[in-house]
Amino acid sequence: MAAKARAQGEGGAAVTGTDALVQAAETLIVRGKEQGYLTPDDILQAFPEIEAEPDHLERIFSVFREMGIEVSDGDRDFEAVDDIDDEMIATAEAIDSVSLDDPVRMYLKEIGRVALLRAEQEVEYAKLIEQGDDVAKNKLTEANLRLVVSIAKKYIGRGMSFLDLIQEGNMGLIRAVEKFDYHKGYKFSTYATWWIRQAITRAIADQARTIRIPVHMVETINKLVRVSRRLLQELGREPTDEEIAEEMGITPEKVREIIKVSQDPVSLETPIGEEEDSHLGDFVEDKEATAPSDAASLTMLRTEVEDILDTLTPRERRVLQLRFGLIDGHQRTLEE
């Protein structure tokens, strides 16, 4: 029970708080004991906020290990070179509309040829890295480059190109290599997954939007989307703001604010129609402009006033024009 309480309380900000989080922790523990292990996806689904704080991982891993629950990728292995070369390239080209040139294809083939490391090899390299061996650091990094590609493809379509996602993921991998502590007993790939995901999600938050949204707000938006999808499946209809708010432990007003922030800006130059001969801006009302009917009435009135003024003497005409500001809109006094 003590270990269970720690699992609910030691995970940092993501594991403490509302009853929903406690229930999620209990569900996670039950699943872990049934399977004998938990995957990163299992933990992320229960505590989505932990993705932004990989430093909490070591505490979470140690708590689950005390319960006899390993945190690993399960039976899942990294994708083979054929999957990387064909499936990933096709996916990236289809979604990103980018033609991957030969150097990129060569890179994907090259990282697929690097042999995966066994657990004891990871420990061996980690020991050398601890002693300042840069060659070992490079070896451990290169052996996990395909892990970056495997994770990066899950974020395709979020506003960044496939190649940029890989680059950001590689930065997270390097960070994981530097911080990996083999004494904890977990696999490097399991640990690195979190750092790679964090690097990619933060890059998306910083670079993918025209108007930057703070990382913590992006995480809140992602959580709202997940809650909304789950409620849609449970209720069989779109959830209301109040239902989402109750599930997230916030107010309906806050939900509406998050939804408003999450909306992507749309260019007024966006083509409209099949022939694309008009733009979105053409259909947006200019509230500062004069309505066509008012403009027509004003023109007709001005014409009628001019016709009446033509019947007066030049002096009378001039006096009326100055008194009522008919020339420049500035009304004069009788003295002026």
Wavefront OBJ file of the C-alpha trace (Angstrom):
o trace
v 0.000 0.000 0.000
v 2.901 2.307 0.748
v 4.288 1.725 -2.713
v 0.852 2.336 -4.168
v 0.595 5.625 -2.319
v 4.004 6.598 -3.580
v 2.952 5.810 -7.135
v 0.094 8.220 -6.659
v 2.206 10.880 -5.004
v 5.804 10.723 -6.223
v 5.245 11.379 -9.899
v 5.467 15.131 -9.444
v 2.733 17.545 -10.457
v 1.282 15.048 -12.897
v 0.572 12.375 -10.239
v -0.952 14.402 -7.431
v -4.175 16.303 -7.109
v -7.662 15.289 -8.158
v -9.548 12.035 -7.744
v -9.257 11.503 -11.493
v -5.470 11.289 -11.221
v -5.673 8.890 -8.279
v -8.069 6.699 -10.232
v -5.740 6.808 -13.236
v -2.827 5.710 -11.033
v -4.831 2.795 -9.629
v -5.875 1.701 -13.116
v -2.262 1.905 -14.260
v -1.070 -0.249 -11.354
v -3.714 -2.899 -12.060
v -2.765 -2.999 -15.741
v 0.929 -3.230 -14.894
v 0.398 -6.162 -12.544
v -1.750 -7.977 -15.095
v 0.770 -7.503 -17.911
v 3.884 -7.657 -15.768
v 5.074 -4.452 -17.399
v 3.942 -0.995 -18.510
v 4.804 0.769 -21.746
v 5.563 4.491 -22.110
v 2.217 4.829 -23.893
v 0.423 3.329 -20.879
v 1.976 5.887 -18.532
v 1.476 8.768 -20.944
v -2.202 7.934 -21.355
v -2.686 8.023 -17.582
v -0.509 11.076 -16.931
v -0.157 13.121 -20.141
v 1.563 15.986 -18.309
v 4.582 13.802 -17.495
v 5.716 14.127 -21.115
v 6.831 17.669 -20.348
v 8.806 16.633 -17.242
v 11.033 13.638 -18.064
v 13.036 14.294 -14.893
v 10.163 12.729 -12.906
v 10.584 9.460 -14.785
v 13.260 7.972 -12.562
v 10.996 8.251 -9.518
v 8.066 6.724 -11.398
v 10.222 3.874 -12.731
v 11.614 3.080 -9.271
v 8.138 3.037 -7.688
v 6.765 0.616 -10.271
v 9.870 -1.566 -9.983
v 9.228 -1.935 -6.246
v 5.847 -3.379 -7.195
v 7.443 -5.815 -9.607
v 6.234 -3.837 -12.626
v 8.821 -3.159 -15.301
v 8.528 -0.122 -17.556
v 9.587 -1.159 -21.035
v 8.494 -1.315 -24.642
v 7.001 -4.751 -24.011
v 7.487 -7.066 -26.955
v 7.688 -4.174 -29.375
v 10.933 -3.849 -31.280
v 12.122 -0.953 -33.382
v 10.988 -1.043 -36.959
v 13.105 -2.908 -39.445
v 15.059 -1.121 -42.107
v 12.502 -2.004 -44.800
v 9.726 -0.336 -42.783
v 11.819 2.787 -42.302
v 12.808 3.016 -45.935
v 9.450 2.354 -47.567
v 6.536 2.914 -45.200
v 7.936 5.981 -43.440
v 9.052 7.675 -46.630
v 5.641 7.095 -48.202
v 3.881 8.429 -45.110
v 6.074 11.507 -44.903
v 5.688 12.320 -48.587
v 1.929 11.841 -48.494
v 1.317 14.011 -45.453
v 4.092 16.566 -45.707
v 3.968 16.899 -49.489
v 7.741 16.838 -49.476
v 9.829 14.877 -51.892
v 12.531 13.121 -49.908
v 15.735 13.312 -51.906
v 18.436 10.656 -52.170
v 20.528 11.872 -49.206
v 17.510 11.485 -46.910
v 16.743 8.026 -48.242
v 20.368 7.126 -47.685
v 20.145 8.392 -44.100
v 17.081 6.270 -43.367
v 18.762 3.221 -44.885
v 21.958 3.895 -42.968
v 20.329 4.148 -39.546
v 18.380 0.985 -40.295
v 21.624 -0.903 -40.796
v 22.979 -0.022 -37.356
v 22.570 -3.028 -35.084
v 20.280 -2.678 -32.091
v 21.955 -2.995 -28.707
v 21.262 -5.631 -26.097
v 20.623 -4.495 -22.542
v 24.109 -5.502 -21.434
v 25.630 -3.541 -24.321
v 23.687 -0.450 -23.274
v 25.092 -0.795 -19.768
v 28.593 -1.278 -21.141
v 28.370 1.890 -23.240
v 26.789 3.793 -20.345
v 29.730 2.884 -18.116
v 32.161 4.155 -20.744
v 30.137 7.361 -21.154
v 30.305 7.838 -17.400
v 34.088 7.802 -17.792
v 33.911 10.463 -20.507
v 34.173 8.206 -23.568
v 32.767 10.196 -26.511
v 33.021 7.215 -28.864
v 30.679 5.217 -26.633
v 28.294 8.180 -26.537
v 28.194 8.252 -30.341
v 27.660 4.487 -30.520
v 24.725 4.583 -28.112
v 23.219 7.519 -30.000
v 23.597 5.940 -33.449
v 22.078 2.657 -32.284
v 18.882 4.492 -31.316
v 18.416 6.828 -34.290
v 15.709 4.592 -35.723
v 13.816 4.999 -32.440
v 13.694 8.733 -33.184
v 12.263 8.088 -36.652
v 9.701 5.686 -35.213
v 8.512 8.302 -32.700
v 8.747 11.273 -35.073
v 6.361 9.740 -37.606
v 3.608 9.758 -34.953
v 3.751 13.561 -34.954
v 3.485 14.039 -38.718
v 0.781 16.541 -39.624
v 1.269 18.728 -36.537
v 2.719 21.682 -38.454
v 6.344 20.557 -38.839
v 7.955 18.586 -41.637
v 9.030 14.994 -41.106
v 12.686 15.967 -41.409
v 12.377 18.709 -38.800
v 10.666 16.283 -36.434
v 13.555 13.854 -36.819
v 16.074 16.616 -36.173
v 14.317 17.716 -32.983
v 13.957 14.108 -31.866
v 17.681 13.565 -32.368
v 18.336 16.472 -29.998
v 16.169 14.760 -27.391
v 18.044 11.491 -27.951
v 21.374 13.202 -27.315
v 19.948 14.648 -24.105
v 18.808 11.175 -23.026
v 22.281 9.735 -23.683
v 23.800 12.407 -21.456
v 21.338 11.820 -18.577
v 20.916 8.028 -18.731
v 21.722 6.312 -15.435
v 22.309 2.597 -15.971
v 22.272 1.978 -12.204
v 18.467 2.344 -12.244
v 18.078 -0.882 -14.193
v 15.690 0.183 -16.984
v 16.326 -0.051 -20.721
v 17.836 2.953 -22.428
v 15.228 2.926 -25.209
v 12.431 3.186 -22.641
v 14.119 6.151 -20.972
v 15.067 7.854 -24.246
v 11.503 7.667 -25.567
v 10.393 10.332 -23.104
v 13.196 12.755 -23.935
v 12.629 12.317 -27.663
v 8.904 12.963 -27.268
v 9.516 16.011 -25.116
v 11.952 17.506 -27.632
v 9.474 16.984 -30.478
v 6.398 18.273 -28.640
v 8.227 21.372 -27.427
v 9.479 22.081 -30.940
v 5.926 21.770 -32.265
v 4.724 24.185 -29.581
v 7.472 26.689 -30.405
v 7.612 26.460 -34.187
v 4.479 24.918 -35.663
v 2.029 27.762 -35.035
v 1.881 31.219 -36.568
v 1.135 32.583 -33.091
v 3.265 30.832 -30.485
v 1.439 29.127 -27.636
v 3.315 28.440 -24.366
v 4.339 24.815 -23.892
v 2.177 24.370 -20.787
v -0.874 25.572 -22.731
v -0.107 23.177 -25.603
v -0.053 20.334 -23.075
v -3.403 21.516 -21.694
v -4.858 21.661 -25.210
v -3.647 18.117 -25.917
v -5.200 16.915 -22.671
v -8.516 18.576 -23.551
v -8.478 16.884 -26.957
v -7.844 13.475 -25.379
v -10.598 13.967 -22.805
v -13.016 15.173 -25.477
v -12.332 12.137 -27.688
v -12.761 9.726 -24.788
v -16.062 11.324 -23.750
v -17.239 11.197 -27.360
v -16.695 7.429 -27.366
v -18.335 6.959 -23.970
v -21.352 9.212 -24.559
v -21.871 8.604 -28.267
v -22.106 12.357 -28.882
v -20.013 15.494 -28.656
v -19.417 16.312 -24.973
v -20.517 19.683 -23.635
v -18.097 22.207 -22.176
v -19.485 21.420 -18.724
v -18.813 17.673 -19.118
v -15.259 18.306 -20.301
v -14.699 20.760 -17.447
v -15.885 18.241 -14.857
v -13.586 15.566 -16.277
v -10.570 17.894 -16.304
v -11.318 19.498 -12.946
v -11.597 23.027 -14.330
v -14.406 25.517 -15.003
v -16.481 25.572 -18.221
v -15.192 29.107 -18.840
v -11.633 27.769 -18.761
v -12.588 25.050 -21.256
v -13.981 27.656 -23.644
v -10.826 29.730 -23.221
v -8.622 26.718 -24.053
v -10.723 25.926 -27.139
v -10.417 29.527 -28.309
v -6.638 29.519 -27.836
v -6.305 26.213 -29.712
v -7.872 27.561 -32.907
v -5.427 28.007 -35.768
v -5.327 31.402 -37.511
v -6.573 31.433 -41.105
v -5.134 33.712 -43.761
v -7.522 36.232 -45.327
v -5.809 35.367 -48.618
v -7.057 31.770 -48.481
v -8.587 30.939 -51.908
v -12.326 30.222 -51.923
v -14.280 28.223 -54.480
v -13.308 25.716 -57.124
v -11.763 28.314 -59.416
v -10.039 30.014 -56.462
v -10.757 33.420 -58.001
v -11.865 34.912 -54.678
v -10.385 34.982 -51.193
v -11.690 34.575 -47.666
v -11.115 38.278 -46.992
v -13.682 39.122 -49.665
v -16.422 37.613 -47.482
v -15.393 39.134 -44.152
v -17.490 42.131 -43.154
v -15.613 45.378 -42.571
v -17.499 46.810 -39.617
v -15.756 50.169 -40.082
v -16.930 50.549 -43.672
v -20.176 52.292 -44.648
v -22.983 49.947 -45.637
v -23.772 50.061 -49.394
v -27.364 51.157 -48.723
v -26.183 53.997 -46.470
v -23.592 55.069 -49.029
v -26.239 55.171 -51.777
v -28.634 57.198 -49.601
v -25.856 59.646 -48.724
v -24.943 60.119 -52.381
v -28.571 60.776 -53.348
v -28.974 63.246 -50.463
v -25.817 65.097 -51.464
v -27.103 65.386 -55.037
v -30.460 66.768 -53.897
v -28.781 69.310 -51.591
v -26.567 70.461 -54.467
v -29.632 70.912 -56.663
v -31.306 73.049 -53.976
v -28.174 75.154 -53.409
v -28.026 75.883 -57.134
v -31.312 77.815 -56.782
v -29.726 80.285 -54.303
v -27.516 83.311 -54.829
v -23.742 82.744 -54.535
v -23.668 84.529 -51.133
v -26.574 82.504 -49.719
v -25.021 79.313 -51.035
v -21.666 80.152 -49.433
v -23.248 81.009 -46.056
v -25.147 77.711 -45.895
v -22.101 75.699 -46.954
v -19.952 77.245 -44.222
v -22.642 77.178 -41.523
v -23.450 73.484 -41.952
v -19.995 72.299 -43.020
v -21.135 71.110 -46.424
v -17.671 71.582 -47.946
v -15.187 70.195 -45.435
v -17.438 68.884 -42.651
v -16.417 71.715 -40.317
v -19.343 73.838 -39.147
v -18.651 77.588 -38.696
v -20.327 80.002 -36.302
v -22.323 82.995 -37.532
v -19.404 85.286 -36.614
v -16.980 83.231 -38.709
l 1 2 3 4 5 6 7 8 9 10 11 12 13 14 15 16 17 18 19 20 21 22 23 24 25 26 27 28 29 30 31 32 33 34 35 36 37 38 39 40 41 42 43 44 45 46 47 48 49 50 51 52 53 54 55 56 57 58 59 60 61 62 63 64 65 66 67 68 69 70 71 72 73 74 75 76 77 78 79 80 81 82 83 84 85 86 87 88 89 90 91 92 93 94 95 96 97 98 99 100 101 102 103 104 105 106 107 108 109 110 111 112 113 114 115 116 117 118 119 120 121 122 123 124 125 126 127 128 129 130 131 132 133 134 135 136 137 138 139 140 141 142 143 144 145 146 147 148 149 150 151 152 153 154 155 156 157 158 159 160 161 162 163 164 165 166 167 168 169 170 171 172 173 174 175 176 177 178 179 180 181 182 183 184 185 186 187 188 189 190 191 192 193 194 195 196 197 198 199 200 201 202 203 204 205 206 207 208 209 210 211 212 213 214 215 216 217 218 219 220 221 222 223 224 225 226 227 228 229 230 231 232 233 234 235 236 237 238 239 240 241 242 243 244 245 246 247 248 249 250 251 252 253 254 255 256 257 258 259 260 261 262 263 264 265 266 267 268 269 270 271 272 273 274 275 276 277 278 279 280 281 282 283 284 285 286 287 288 289 290 291 292 293 294 295 296 297 298 299 300 301 302 303 304 305 306 307 308 309 310 311 312 313 314 315 316 317 318 319 320 321 322 323 324 325 326 327 328 329 330 331 332 333 334 335 336
